Amino acid sequence: MDSSFDDLDHDYAASVAERAMRGMADQRIPPTPTNFAVWFHYFAGSNDDLRNAIDLLIDHNRPFETGTNQDLFETYVAPNAGAVASETSERLHGLMGAAKEFLATAIADNHSQMQAISDVADQGQAGVDPKALVAQLMSELARAATRATRLEAGFAEKTRELDVIRDSLTKSEERARTDTLTGLANRRALDEFLRKAQTTADWGEPLSVLLLDIDHFKTFNDNFGHGVGDQVLRLIAKVLREKVREQDLSARYGGEELIAVLPDADLAACTEIAERIRRAIGECKITRRSTGEVLPNITVSIGVAQYRAGETIADLVERCDRALYLAKGGGRNRVVTETELDRAWAAG
């Protein structure tokens, strides 16, 4: 948990902890240490992104399942983030110190070499034997070359260390933005992408969203186990990632729900992609790894909505969510757009 909480007043910390436990009980969330950390942060108001994510889940009556709880913890609490930053900072500090030493040595060597050459020139003017001067000059140049080679090797080593740090930071950033089970973007990356996409959409570019839910997934898990359920979720995530365009973002929204954000795509284009996703998933053959058993086909329901200038992202997702539930209520294994919401409302 954030070290800034260490200085909290006892009574205040106790009240936050009590609200956290009560909040978890209301949502039927096991009071594990990681879950408690998430809800303590939530009620302490220390992370606006976490609060928005949980509020959105509650507003849409989403169950806080194991995967969702873990995703919230890894995305918004990330207990190892501070340690990674501290270690990286120490390594960079050491490398910068080494670089300063290399530069100081190079400058000193350069001064030494220039002085030695100047001395040889003075001796030449004083009539010293040219053979001796050449030998002295060659010796000094050899020493300079040796020092330069040693410095170059040192710089190369430190450059490799910098490359390692850069790769480590890149991978750390990727982990912080990736859902561990599906490999898709997590809620943090999704929120960032949506905010940027909204800015462009407010200038007139279309922006659409599709929300996907696996049909009867709880029954599938009950019948075949959560391990097989996770295998299915990874497979569907792979299909989603492959069927959207390169500029789109596919993410895990929570539990068995996946979402795709499609910038520069209107409702018709997004609906066409959603249909391709639905058909591709319906054609997948799923085999149980442990036994080779071919499992029943999985289907998905998908809701599609297009952003309306000036609305909030929560409004867009909520409309997409209602389209999804209309798809599930209409028999599942289908795509429903926000247009059909209007028709359903008009029909009473």
Beta strands, then each sheet from edge to edge (+ up, - down):
strand 1: 207-214
strand 2: 249-254
strand 3: 257-263
strand 4: 300-306
strand 5: 335-337
sheet 1: 2+ 3- 1+ 4- 5-
end
